[in-house]
């Protein structure tokens, strides 16, 4: 139930901010004083409901959004829901690939760094994690494009439709996620490995791998799961720049175009979708907590 006021607050904020940016019909038709253009502009204003008072528009917007009707695009006149659903698979494909790359990199490196503390392996992994957090993903994407497309010719520079076109954008987006996860896994593993039950497990003669995986990693995954859940909710926002760099037709690139065109129904729908993704990801994290540690229960 807490998701409802959050979504309402996001919807209200984006509704008001988009109206502050100006009239989208002025972008489409310019400042022409031609009677035909002015008549067409007023007709479109009535079709979009922009001729009504702002409170009336707001109530209508909330009522339509409650029925999953996000309105029609000012530019294309197509339903916003249809436009978002068409672009959603491309963004999800990129997000899933980026998160998979992040986990594949972060889990083993984080464990190795924790078990080899203060060695050269630990130093190298932490320097790499620091670089991953610090380097902007759009710059990394351009460097990957320069090396693997222009110089080596191994991968296409842009586009979509095959796994080759997914590799570089997924790596550019996933490395930043991997860097944060690596640092978190290392710190939580160090804390867990110092607990009494880890020493007890080792004293009982359990294998080193069993102690790390069964007792160490499982308990260290709770804070990591929180961060991963937040990152999943941020996939749409994080893909905005990457989709532009690599020419992918996802929700991110659609929102960029809509912002420049002041196509506020599309921007409103995209922001609401992002807010819903964040709320759903946090709910999923709460459910996963119980699977990782059955002792965790929600108090009645």
Secondary structure by P-SEA (a helix, b strand, c coil): caaaaaaaaaaaaaaaaaaaacccccccccccccaaaaaaaaaaaaaacccccaaaaaaaaaaaaaaccccccccccccaaaaaaaaaaaaaaaaaaaaaaaaaccaaaaaaaaaacccaaaaaaaaaaaaaacccaaaaaaaaaaaccccccccccccccccccaaaaaaaaaaaaaaaaaaaaaaaaaaaaacaaaaaaaaacccaaaaaccccccccaaaaaaaaaaaaaaccccaaaaaaaaccccaaaaaaaaaaacaaaaaaaaaaaaaaaaaaaaaaaaaaaaaacccccccc
